[in-house]
Amino acid sequence: MELIIIYISFVTIICMVLIVGMYFANSMVNRNLHRRRLDKRMQVIRQLFDEHIAQPNPADLSQSEIDKMRKLALSRIGLEAFTRYYSEYTSQNGFDKAQLYAARIVDYKILMKNYIVRNKYRASYILYLFAEYRLHSPETDRMAIEGLSDKSFYTRNNALNVIKNTGSVPLAINALKVVSAGERYYNGKMIIDFFDTFTGDRDDLSMELLKNFDFSAYLSNG
């Protein structure tokens, strides 16, 4: 009987090891496949992106040219590739032309489509994309303000990034009022980063802060 129990235990352990091994092997295959698909799509997007951005004014591109990029970019793998190259391009060349171009490819309605944006961590991912493309509209602003009260740290952080990247002082003041209400925790680094990297007029922001917030308690304590 003891030998049977030992044998069954041994077989069970072997089966578990095989199952775990198959799981990791399958995950690795899927990751490699995804990376190859992503790299392939990114190569095509890079070529067309560079052709389009080389034009004097990307806003003047014909709709047929915009549709070519949308066909490549508006899928899950395409959007990931487009976003990655957009980030690479803007880190080296700035946002001036790229932002105008991206605004013709992606917008609030497009990014809200379920087949493009993954359902898991949906709000955080959408806000990340809004911030990356520096989208600024009543819809994106509203979603960012709402995101400041989300229970997820990543959603709140991405919401702040959306707001600072709009460069809108009134929107920033509204955001800081939500933050100061204390419904959710914000660490000091997040707030300092918000001020340090705010893309709008920081002098105007400072003036509006003095008008809208009472700093007398902090000054008297100092």
ChimeraX attribute file (.defattr): number of C-alpha atoms within 10 A of each C-alpha:
attribute: neighborCount
match mode: 1-to-1
recipient: residues
	/A:1	6
	/A:2	7
	/A:3	8
	/A:4	9
	/A:5	10
	/A:6	11
	/A:7	12
	/A:8	12
	/A:9	12
	/A:10	12
	/A:11	12
	/A:12	12
	/A:13	12
	/A:14	12
	/A:15	12
	/A:16	12
	/A:17	12
	/A:18	12
	/A:19	12
	/A:20	12
	/A:21	12
	/A:22	12
	/A:23	12
	/A:24	12
	/A:25	12
	/A:26	12
	/A:27	12
	/A:28	12
	/A:29	12
	/A:30	12
	/A:31	12
	/A:32	12
	/A:33	12
	/A:34	13
	/A:35	13
	/A:36	12
	/A:37	14
	/A:38	19
	/A:39	14
	/A:40	12
	/A:41	19
	/A:42	24
	/A:43	14
	/A:44	14
	/A:45	23
	/A:46	17
	/A:47	10
	/A:48	17
	/A:49	20
	/A:50	11
	/A:51	11
	/A:52	20
	/A:53	17
	/A:54	11
	/A:55	12
	/A:56	10
	/A:57	12
	/A:58	20
	/A:59	17
	/A:60	10
	/A:61	15
	/A:62	9
	/A:63	10
	/A:64	9
	/A:65	11
	/A:66	18
	/A:67	14
	/A:68	13
	/A:69	19
	/A:70	18
	/A:71	11
	/A:72	18
	/A:73	22
	/A:74	21
	/A:75	16
	/A:76	15
	/A:77	18
	/A:78	21
	/A:79	23
	/A:80	19
	/A:81	25
	/A:82	28
	/A:83	17
	/A:84	15
	/A:85	17
	/A:86	20
	/A:87	17
	/A:88	12
	/A:89	16
	/A:90	15
	/A:91	10
	/A:92	8
	/A:93	11
	/A:94	12
	/A:95	17
	/A:96	9
	/A:97	17
	/A:98	19
	/A:99	18
	/A:100	15
	/A:101	21
	/A:102	22
	/A:103	16
	/A:104	16
	/A:105	18
	/A:106	18
	/A:107	17
	/A:108	17
	/A:109	9
	/A:110	13
	/A:111	18
	/A:112	14
	/A:113	12
	/A:114	11
	/A:115	12
	/A:116	17
	/A:117	20
	/A:118	14
	/A:119	10
	/A:120	8
	/A:121	12
	/A:122	14
	/A:123	22
	/A:124	21
	/A:125	18
	/A:126	22
	/A:127	27
	/A:128	20
	/A:129	21
	/A:130	27
	/A:131	22
	/A:132	19
	/A:133	24
	/A:134	21
	/A:135	23
	/A:136	20
	/A:137	12
	/A:138	10
	/A:139	11
	/A:140	23
	/A:141	20
	/A:142	12
	/A:143	17
	/A:144	29
	/A:145	22
	/A:146	15
	/A:147	24
	/A:148	25
	/A:149	18
	/A:150	18
	/A:151	12
	/A:152	14
	/A:153	16
	/A:154	18
	/A:155	24
	/A:156	26
	/A:157	21
	/A:158	24
	/A:159	29
	/A:160	27
	/A:161	23
	/A:162	28
	/A:163	30
	/A:164	24
	/A:165	21
	/A:166	22
	/A:167	19
	/A:168	18
	/A:169	23
	/A:170	13
	/A:171	17
	/A:172	25
	/A:173	18
	/A:174	14
	/A:175	21
	/A:176	19
	/A:177	14
	/A:178	16
	/A:179	19
	/A:180	13
	/A:181	9
	/A:182	10
	/A:183	12
	/A:184	16
	/A:185	14
	/A:186	15
	/A:187	8
	/A:188	9
	/A:189	8
	/A:190	14
	/A:191	14
	/A:192	11
	/A:193	13
	/A:194	19
	/A:195	15
	/A:196	11
	/A:197	13
	/A:198	21
	/A:199	15
	/A:200	16
	/A:201	11
	/A:202	15
	/A:203	10
	/A:204	12
	/A:205	19
	/A:206	13
	/A:207	11
	/A:208	15
	/A:209	17
	/A:210	10
	/A:211	10
	/A:212	12
	/A:213	12
	/A:214	10
	/A:215	11
	/A:216	9
	/A:217	8
	/A:218	8
	/A:219	8
	/A:220	7
	/A:221	6
	/A:222	6
